[in-house]
Structure formats: C-alpha cells, structure tokens
Amino acid sequence: MPARHRSRQRALQVLFLWDQRKQDIDEAISSFYETLGSDEENPQRTPPDEFMESLVRGAAAGSFAIDQRISAKSAHWRIERMPAVDRSILRLAVYEMNQRKTPPAVVIDEALELARQFSG
C-alpha cells in the first residue's frame, strides 16, 4: 500500500476520533498512536506520520470553513446529519484539495477509496 494512501487512512481515523470525542486534535493524534503501539507482540512505537498529522491538523483547524463549503454544496443534507465517517472523508478531501493543492483527480480517487473501505 502506498505511503500516502496509508497516511490518508490514518488521517481519516484520527479525524473520526476527533469528531466523535470532541477533543483537542493533538489528543486525538496521541490516542491514535497509542492504539498502534498497544499490541503486545509489537511493543515498538510507530514513528510519526508527518503527512497524516499535517492533513489532520489542517482539516481540524479549518473545519468551520470546510463545513460551510460542504454544507453549501449538499442540498437538503445538514452536515451534522451526515454519517461521521462521510463527514470526515469530505473534510479531509476539501482540505487537501484546497489547501495542499493536491490535484483534484488524486483527492477524489483517494476519497472514493476511503469511502469504499470505511463508509457504509
């Protein structure tokens, strides 16, 4: 699995955790890393994923504006009524496309793959 795809998977998991627990983004990142290092057979700490952390911090910091953009395009569907996984995928995609300047085709492809893997 390509490293960037793995980072986006991790970013989705952290954003979901942040959204559900309503906690500080740094706490959500720490909690995520703790779950990766909790395996008794693999006690080594997972090295920091800088790409994942930049995606998560950026999407969380800009979540108000991102949510407004999503709401403006989602007719008859309030953002708070969207499934949390879908909301996190959209936040991640909008942030990456607009702030990281990742080509739209790449972002859309990754978002669709995340939705196939994690959304209902």
Contact map, one row per residue, 1 for C-alpha under 8 A:
111011000000000000000000000000000000000000000000000000000000000000000000000000000000000000000000000000000000000000000000
111111000000000000000000000000000000000000000000000000000000000000000000000000000000000000000000000000000000000000000000
111111100000000000000000000000000000000000000000000000000000000000000000000000000000000000000000000000000000000000000000
011111110000000000000000000000000000000000000000001000000000000000000000000000000000000000000000000000000000000000000000
111111111000000000000000000000000000000000000000000000000000000000000000000000000000000000000000000000000000010000000000
111111111100000000000000000000000000000000000000000000000000000000000000000000000000000000000000000000000000000000000000
001111111110000000000000000000000000000000000000101100000000000000000000000000000000000000000000000000000000000000000000
000111111111000000000000000000000000000000000000000100100000000000000000000000000000000000000000000000000000010000000000
000011111111100000000000000000000000000000000000000000000000000000000000000000000000000000000000000000000000000001000000
000001111111110000000000000000000000000000000000000100000000000000000000000000000000000000000000000000000000000000000000
000000111111111000000000000000000000000000000000000110110000000000000000000000000000000000010000000000000000000000000000
000000011111111100000000000000000000000000000000000000010000000000000000000000000000100110010000000000000000000000000000
000000001111111110000000000000010000000000000000000000000000000000000000000000000000000000000000000000000000000000000000
000000000111111111000000000110010000000000000000000000010000000000000000000000000000000000000000000000000000000000000000
000000000011111111100000000100000000000000000000000000010001000000000000000000000000000100000000000000000000000000000000
000000000001111111110000000000000000000000000000000000000000000000000000000000000001100100000000000000000000000000000000
000000000000111111111000000100000000000000000000000000000000000000000000000000000000000000000000000000000000000000000000
000000000000011111111111100100000000000000000000000000000000000000000000000000000000000000000000000000000000000000000000
000000000000001111111110000000000000000000000000000000000000000000000000000000000001000100000000000000000000000000000000
000000000000000111111100000000000000000000000000000000000000000000000000000000000001000000000000000000000000000000000000
000000000000000011111110000000000000000000000000000000000000000000000000000000000000000000000000000000000000000000000000
000000000000000001111111000000000000000000000000000000000000000000000000000000000000000000000000000000000000000000000000
000000000000000001101111101100000000000000000000000000000000000000000000000000000000000000000000000000000000000000000000
000000000000000001000111111100000000000000000000000000000000000000000000000000000000000000000000000000000000000000000000
000000000000000001000011111110000000000000000000000000011001000000000000000000000000000000000000000000000000000000000000
000000000000000000000001111111000000000000000000000000000000000000000000000000000000000000000000000000000000000000000000
000000000000000000000011111111100000000000000000000000000000000000000000000000000000000000000000000000000000000000000000
000000000000011011000011111111110000000000000000000000000000000000000000000000000000000000000000000000000000000000000000
000000000000010000000000111111111000000000000000000010000000000000000000000000000000000000000000000000000000000000000000
000000000000000000000000011111111100000000000000000000000000000000000000000000000000000000000000000000000000000000000000
000000000000000000000000001111111110000000000000000000000000000000000000000000000000000000000000000000000000000000000000
000000000000110000000000000111111111000000000000000000000000000000000000000000000000000000000000000000000000000000000000
000000000000000000000000000011111111100000001100000000000000000000000000000000000000000000000000000000000000000000000000
000000000000000000000000000001111111110000000000000000000000000000000000000000000000000000000000000000000000000000000000
000000000000000000000000000000111111111000000000000000000000000000000000000000000000000000000000000000000000000000000000
000000000000000000000000000000011111111000001100000000000000000000000000000000000000000000000000000000000000000000000000
000000000000000000000000000000001111111001111100000000000000000000000000000000000000000000000000000000000000000000000000
000000000000000000000000000000000111111101100000000000000000000000000000000000000000000000000000000000000000000000000000
000000000000000000000000000000000011111111100000000000000000000000000000000000000000000000000000000000000000000000000000
000000000000000000000000000000000000011111100000000000000000000000000000000000000000000000000000000000000000000000000000
000000000000000000000000000000000000001111100000000000000000000000000000000000000000000000000000000000000000000000000000
000000000000000000000000000000000000111111110000000000000000000000000000000000000000000000000000000000000000000000000000
000000000000000000000000000000000000111111111000000000000000000000000000000000000000000000000000000000000000000000000000
000000000000000000000000000000000000100001111100000000000000000000000000000000000000000000000000000000000000000000000000
000000000000000000000000000000001001100000111110000000000000000000000000000000000000000000000000000000000000000000000000
000000000000000000000000000000001001100000011111000000000000000000000000000000000000000000000000000000000000000000000000
000000000000000000000000000000000000000000001111100000000000000000000000000000000000000000000000000000000000000000000000
000000000000000000000000000000000000000000000111110000000000000000000000000000000000000000000000000000000000000000000000
000000100000000000000000000000000000000000000011111110000000000000000000000000000000000000000000000000000000000000000000
000000000000000000000000000000000000000000000001111111000000000000000000000000000000000000000000000000000000000000000000
000100100000000000000000000000000000000000000000111111100000000000000000000000000000000000000000000000000000000000000000
000000110110000000000000000000000000000000000000111111110000000000000000000000000000000000000000000000000000000000000000
000000000010000000000000000010000000000000000000111111111000000000000000000000000000000000000000000000000000000000000000
000000000000000000000000000000000000000000000000011111111100000000000000000000000000000000000000000000000000000000000000
000000010010000000000000000000000000000000000000001111111110000000000000000000000000000000010011000000000000000000000000
000000000011011000000000100000000000000000000000000111111111000000000000000000000000000000010000000000000000000000000000
000000000000000000000000100000000000000000000000000011111111100000000000000000000000000000000000000000000000000000000000
000000000000000000000000000000000000000000000000000001111111110000000000000000000000000000000010000000000000000000000000
000000000000000000000000000000000000000000000000000000111111111001000000000000000000000000110011000000000000000000000000
000000000000001000000000100000000000000000000000000000011111111000000000000000000000000000000000000000000000000000000000
000000000000000000000000000000000000000000000000000000001111111100000000000000000000000000000000000000000000000000000000
000000000000000000000000000000000000000000000000000000000111111111000000000000000000000000000010000000000000000000000000
000000000000000000000000000000000000000000000000000000000011111111100000000000000000000000100000000000000000000000000000
000000000000000000000000000000000000000000000000000000000000111111110000000000000000000000000000000000000000000000000000
000000000000000000000000000000000000000000000000000000000000011111111000000000000000000000000000000000000000000000000000
000000000000000000000000000000000000000000000000000000000010011111111100000000000000000000100110000000000000000000000000
000000000000000000000000000000000000000000000000000000000000001111111110000000100000000000100000000000000000000000000000
000000000000000000000000000000000000000000000000000000000000000111111111000000000000000000000000000000000000000000000000
000000000000000000000000000000000000000000000000000000000000000011111111100000000000000000000000000000000000000000000000
000000000000000000000000000000000000000000000000000000000000000001111111110000100000000001100000000000000000000000000000
000000000000000000000000000000000000000000000000000000000000000000111111111011100000000000000000000000000000000000000000
000000000000000000000000000000000000000000000000000000000000000000011111111000000000000000000000000000000000000000000000
000000000000000000000000000000000000000000000000000000000000000000001111111000000000000000000000000000000000000000000000
000000000000000000000000000000000000000000000000000000000000000000000111111111000000000000000000000000000000000000000000
000000000000000000000000000000000000000000000000000000000000000000000011111110000000000000000000000000000000000000000000
000000000000000000000000000000000000000000000000000000000000000000000000011111000000000000000000000000000000000000000000
000000000000000000000000000000000000000000000000000000000000000000000010011111101100000000000000000000000000000000000000
000000000000000000000000000000000000000000000000000000000000000000000010010111111100000000000000000000000000000000000000
000000000000000000000000000000000000000000000000000000000000000000100110000011111100001000000000000000000000000000000000
000000000000000000000000000000000000000000000000000000000000000000000000000001111110000000000000000000000000000000000000
000000000000000000000000000000000000000000000000000000000000000000000000000011111110000000000000000000000000000000000000
000000000000000000000000000000000000000000000000000000000000000000000000000011111111011000000000000000000000000000000000
000000000000000000000000000000000000000000000000000000000000000000000000000000011111111000000000000000000000000000000000
000000000000000100110000000000000000000000000000000000000000000000000000000000000111111100000000000000000000000000000000
000000000001000100000000000000000000000000000000000000000000000000000000000000000011111110000000000000000000000000000110
000000000000000000000000000000000000000000000000000000000000000000000000000000000111111111000000000000000000000000100010
000000000000000000000000000000000000000000000000000000000000000000000000000000100111111111100000000000000000000000000000
000000000001001100100000000000000000000000000000000000000000000000000000000000000001111111110000000000000000000000000000
000000000001000000000000000000000000000000000000000000000000000000000000000000000000111111111000000000000000001001100000
000000000000000000000000000000000000000000000000000000000000000000000100000000000000011111111100000000000000001000000000
000000000000000000000000000000000000000000000000000000000010001001100100000000000000001111111110000000000000000000000000
000000000011000000000000000000000000000000000000000000110010000000000000000000000000000111111111000000000000000000000000
000000000000000000000000000000000000000000000000000000000000000000000000000000000000000011111111100000000011001000000000
000000000000000000000000000000000000000000000000000000000000000001000000000000000000000001111111110000000000000000000000
000000000000000000000000000000000000000000000000000000100110010001000000000000000000000000111111111100000000000000000000
000000000000000000000000000000000000000000000000000000100010000000000000000000000000000000011111111111000010000000000000
000000000000000000000000000000000000000000000000000000000000000000000000000000000000000000001111111111110010000000000000
000000000000000000000000000000000000000000000000000000000000000000000000000000000000000000000111111111000000000000000000
000000000000000000000000000000000000000000000000000000000000000000000000000000000000000000000011111110000000000000000000
000000000000000000000000000000000000000000000000000000000000000000000000000000000000000000000011111111000000000000000000
000000000000000000000000000000000000000000000000000000000000000000000000000000000000000000000001111111100000000000000000
000000000000000000000000000000000000000000000000000000000000000000000000000000000000000000000001110111110110000000000000
000000000000000000000000000000000000000000000000000000000000000000000000000000000000000000000000100011111110000000000000
000000000000000000000000000000000000000000000000000000000000000000000000000000000000000000000000100001111111000000000000
000000000000000000000000000000000000000000000000000000000000000000000000000000000000000000000000000000111111100000000000
000000000000000000000000000000000000000000000000000000000000000000000000000000000000000000000000000001111111110000000000
000000000000000000000000000000000000000000000000000000000000000000000000000000000000000000001001100001111111111000000000
000000000000000000000000000000000000000000000000000000000000000000000000000000000000000000001000000000011111111100000000
000000000000000000000000000000000000000000000000000000000000000000000000000000000000000000000000000000001111111110000000
000010010000000000000000000000000000000000000000000000000000000000000000000000000000000000000000000000000111111111000000
000000000000000000000000000000000000000000000000000000000000000000000000000000000000000011001000000000000011111111100000
000000000000000000000000000000000000000000000000000000000000000000000000000000000000000000000000000000000001111111110000
000000000000000000000000000000000000000000000000000000000000000000000000000000000000000000000000000000000000111111111000
000000001000000000000000000000000000000000000000000000000000000000000000000000000000000010000000000000000000011111111110
000000000000000000000000000000000000000000000000000000000000000000000000000000000000010010000000000000000000001111111111
000000000000000000000000000000000000000000000000000000000000000000000000000000000000000000000000000000000000000111111111
000000000000000000000000000000000000000000000000000000000000000000000000000000000000000000000000000000000000000011111110
000000000000000000000000000000000000000000000000000000000000000000000000000000000000100000000000000000000000000001111111
000000000000000000000000000000000000000000000000000000000000000000000000000000000000110000000000000000000000000001111111
000000000000000000000000000000000000000000000000000000000000000000000000000000000000000000000000000000000000000000110111
